Amino acid sequence: MMVQTELQLFVPDKPKSKRQDPNFTKITADVSRDNAAKVRAISALCDISFSEAVNEALADWIEKKKADKKFEI
């Protein structure tokens, strides 16, 4: 007696890179060498990407500006 089974494997889609993700955009900024080096070092120690560190800093800056009541976003 032979039993035939069908094996289905679930292979998740590869995660999109940030360049392919429509929720992200590429920006360029001139920053001091000192700040860039510190962000790289601290983000490495925190095990996050440079982009994540910059995004977090920008989000904090936006919240601070919104609290000034001069800016409504």
GIGI-V439476 format. One record per pair of residues at least 6 apart in sequence whose ideal C-beta (glycine too) atoms are under 8 Angstrom apart, sorted by the first residue. I is the first residue (numbers start at 1). J is the second residue. If there is no record, write none. Layout:
BEGIN
I | J
I | J
END
This chain:
BEGIN
18 | 24
18 | 51
19 | 26
39 | 50
39 | 53
39 | 54
39 | 57
40 | 50
42 | 53
43 | 49
43 | 50
43 | 52
43 | 53
46 | 53
48 | 56
62 | 73
65 | 71
66 | 72
66 | 73
END
